[in-house]
Amino acid sequence: MGEAFEAAQLPEVKKFRNLPGIGIKGNVSFGSSFATVFVGNKKVLEAVDADPTAFAKFTTFQGQYPNDTTVAVVVNGVLRLGLTLNDTIRKDAAAMVKDLKRLGCQPVMLTGDTESAGRSVAFATGLDPEVCHFSTHPEDKLEWIQEQESAGKPALMLGDGINDSTALATATVGVAMGETSAALAANSADLVLMTDTLQRLTQCIRLCRYALWIERLNIILPCFVKLVAVGFALVGELKLWMAIVADLGTLLLVLVLGLSVLSRRFWTDYDSEEYSVIESETCSETASSSASDFVPNEHSV
């Protein structure tokens, strides 16, 4: 392993494969030869049929870092290295969770991280750990989404990895993080956020709800005006100028209401004061872990 890191260039990798729910695999060059390297969770040891000693060592290693994501590095079937990984939680994650709750959604986290690591993220972002799901595999995420859909609870799935692709495709609305998501996740999603700013999700939900309300109003209002005009006509009180004013006035009102969806208020960023308030309320416990998936479950988007 030392030769790979000390070399002037990164080592060559052949036959790279992603193993959903497990990790990654590839043949890495070490000088003139190649070694088969597995990197992933504890299931990597099962995949290479490691000896009981390796399982015991990695279990002990996991116990030493309960709040981190632990990764095993197996070279030619032998456990060589244990890694702990953690990411800084996005500064707007807690704000997004709080905003989703304001919108009447129930944010749920589906993550492949262990329960101890995932709970730290849940507490830091204001999520209820009791409704979150930890150590989930791609098929587990898909099954959860299918259960919600079958129960008549449309789900909005937000993800960025290959392991999220099937769930993104199955959810009523699948949203991929454009700048960081894997190509498969972006292709499976209905919507791609071309920014890493999480608040764009809640802003988009607000805009869609408002647009739906405007659409219904623009249908109901002209119909109501026409019915009133017909009533006046039946009693012989409808004048020509009244009909023209009613028709043109309704048209102008519909246009103005339709243009209101372009208002900048839907895309106003959180200010620094709101961030500081939310962080002081929900991030009293600092925590870090690998990226997770937020699934705001709601009856209407």
C-alpha positions, 0 to 999 in steps of 0.5 A, a space after each residue: 500500500 505504501 508504494 501506491 501512495 509514494 508513487 509520483 502518480 496514482 496507481 492504475 486500476 483495472 476491472 473497477 466494479 461498484 458492489 451495491 450495498 457492499 463497496 467497490 472492487 478493482 485490480 490495483 497496480 503495485 509495481 509490475 503486478 496487480 492486486 485485487 482490492 476490496 473497499 467497503 463495509 463489513 460485507 466485504 469480509 464476507 465477499 472474500 471469505 475472510 477468516 474469523 480473526 479478520 472479522 474480530 479485528 474489524 468488529 473491534 475497530 468499529 467499536 472504537 469509532 461508533 460515530 464514524 463510518 468504518 471501511 475495510 480495505 482488503 488486499 488479495 483476500 487479506 484485511 490490510 486496513 481499517 478506515 473511518 470516514 466522516 463528512 462535515 454536515 452541510 450548513 443548510 441541512 438543518 435549515 432544510 429539515 426545519 423548512 420541510 416540517 413547516 411545509 407539512 412534510 415528514 423528513 426521513 433519512 435512509 442511510 447505509 451508515 450504521 445506527 450510531 453514525 446515522 443517529 448523530 447526523 439525525 440529531 444534528 440536523 433535527 431529524 427524528 431518529 425513531 423514523 430514520 432507517 440505518 444500515 440500509 441497502 439499495 433494495 431496502 430503500 426501494 422497499 421502503 419507497 414502495 411501501 409508502 407508495 402502496 399506502 397512498 403516501 407519495 414520497 419525494 426521494 432526494 439522493 446522489 449515489 448509485 445506491 439511490 437510483 432504484 429508489 429515485 426511479 420508483 418514488 413519486 418524485 425523484 430528486 438528484 443532486 446535480 453537481 455531486 450525484 452519480 450519472 445513474 442517479 441523475 438519469 433515474 431521477 425526475 428532477 436534477 438540482 443543478 446546485 448543492 444548495 439544499 434549500 432549493 428543494 423546499 423552494 421548489 416545493 413551495 413554487 410547485 404548490 403555488 403554481 398548482 393553486 394559481 392554475 386552479 384559480 385561473 380555471 375557476 375565476 373565468 368560469 365564475 365570471 362567465 356564469 355571472 355574465 350569463 345570469 345578467 344576460 338571462 334577465 336582460 341586464 347584460 350590456 355590451 360594454 359589461 361583457 367586454 370589460 368582464 372578458 378582458 378584465 378576466 384575461 388580464 387578471 389570469 395573465 397577472 396571476 400566471 406571471 406571479 410564479 416568476 416572483 423572486 420571493 420563491 428563490 430568496 436564500 436563507 440569510 445568515 441570521 436564520 442559519 445561526 438560529 437554526 444551528 443553535 437550535 438543532 446542532 447543539 450536538 456536533 456529529 459527522 458521517 457519510 452523506 445520507 438521503 433525505 426522504 420527505 414523505 408527504 401526501 402532496 408535492 
